[in-house]
Amino acid sequence: MITATLDHVTVHADDGPGSALVRCALGDLAGPPVDPFAAPACGHTWTRTSREEPGGVFTLTVTHHWIATWTGGGQSGTLTTQTTTTYPIAVTDHPITLH
């Protein structure tokens, strides 16, 4: 038997020197902040448009980090793995915040 559990998510936006890799704990992914004017616990704010970028888009890379536990044949163990997806993001106005 194997059980995979999402441990955390990392998000990277390629929008220049201000871009950063953001590590998101699962509790931070539950939804928008209680205060609608507060910055999200897990997110990114684009401060410029993507008009000057190739194809007019930024690339958002989202990586899901998993922990898998397994048992079988009298053995057991833990494995870690990740899945990564990229998304083209057209930012036509700024600032725009991803939650």
C-alpha positions as CSV (number, residue, x, y, z in Angstrom):
1,M,0.0,0.0,0.0
2,I,1.2,3.5,-0.7
3,T,-0.1,6.8,0.6
4,A,1.0,10.2,-0.9
5,T,0.5,13.4,1.0
6,L,1.1,16.9,-0.3
7,D,3.8,18.4,2.0
8,H,4.1,21.9,0.5
9,V,4.0,23.9,-2.7
10,T,6.6,26.2,-4.2
11,V,5.8,29.0,-6.6
12,H,8.3,30.9,-8.8
13,A,7.4,33.8,-11.1
14,D,10.1,34.8,-13.7
15,D,9.3,38.5,-13.7
16,G,12.8,39.8,-13.0
17,P,15.0,40.8,-10.0
18,G,12.0,41.1,-7.7
19,S,10.8,37.6,-8.4
20,A,11.3,35.0,-5.7
21,L,10.6,31.4,-4.9
22,V,7.7,31.3,-2.5
23,R,7.2,28.3,-0.2
24,C,3.6,27.7,0.6
25,A,2.6,25.6,3.6
26,L,-0.7,23.8,3.2
27,G,-2.5,26.0,5.7
28,D,-1.6,29.0,3.6
29,L,-3.3,27.5,0.6
30,A,-6.8,27.4,2.2
31,G,-7.9,30.6,0.6
32,P,-7.6,34.3,0.5
33,P,-6.6,36.2,3.7
34,V,-9.4,37.2,6.1
35,D,-8.6,40.8,5.5
36,P,-9.2,41.4,1.7
37,F,-6.7,44.2,1.7
38,A,-3.9,42.1,3.4
39,A,-1.2,40.4,1.3
40,P,-1.8,36.7,0.8
41,A,0.2,34.3,3.0
42,C,1.2,32.5,-0.2
43,G,1.3,34.4,-3.4
44,H,3.1,36.8,-5.7
45,T,2.6,40.3,-6.8
46,W,3.6,41.4,-10.2
47,T,4.7,45.0,-10.2
48,R,5.0,45.4,-14.0
49,T,3.2,44.1,-17.0
50,S,4.4,41.2,-19.2
51,R,4.0,43.2,-22.5
52,E,7.8,43.4,-23.0
53,E,8.3,39.6,-22.4
54,P,8.6,37.0,-25.2
55,G,5.0,36.1,-26.1
56,G,3.7,38.8,-23.8
57,V,3.7,36.5,-20.8
58,F,5.6,35.6,-17.6
59,T,6.1,32.0,-16.7
60,L,4.7,30.8,-13.4
61,T,6.3,27.6,-12.2
62,V,4.3,25.6,-9.5
63,T,5.9,22.6,-7.8
64,H,4.0,20.3,-5.6
65,H,6.2,18.5,-3.0
66,W,4.9,15.1,-2.0
67,I,5.8,12.6,0.8
68,A,4.8,9.0,0.0
69,T,4.8,6.2,2.7
70,W,4.6,2.6,1.6
71,T,4.3,-0.8,3.1
72,G,4.4,-4.2,1.4
73,G,6.1,-7.6,1.6
74,G,7.0,-7.0,5.2
75,Q,8.8,-3.8,4.3
76,S,8.0,-0.1,4.7
77,G,9.5,3.2,3.8
78,T,9.1,6.9,2.9
79,L,9.8,8.5,-0.5
80,T,9.7,12.1,-1.6
81,T,8.8,13.3,-5.0
82,Q,7.6,16.4,-6.8
83,T,5.5,17.4,-9.8
84,T,6.0,20.6,-11.6
85,T,3.8,22.5,-14.0
86,T,4.4,25.8,-15.7
87,Y,1.7,28.3,-16.7
88,P,2.0,31.3,-19.1
89,I,0.6,34.4,-17.2
90,A,-0.3,37.5,-19.2
91,V,-0.1,40.5,-16.9
92,T,-1.7,43.4,-18.7
93,D,-2.2,45.7,-15.6
94,H,-0.2,46.1,-12.4
95,P,0.0,45.5,-9.5
96,I,-1.7,42.1,-9.7
97,T,-1.5,39.6,-6.9
98,L,-1.8,35.8,-7.3
99,H,-3.4,34.1,-4.3
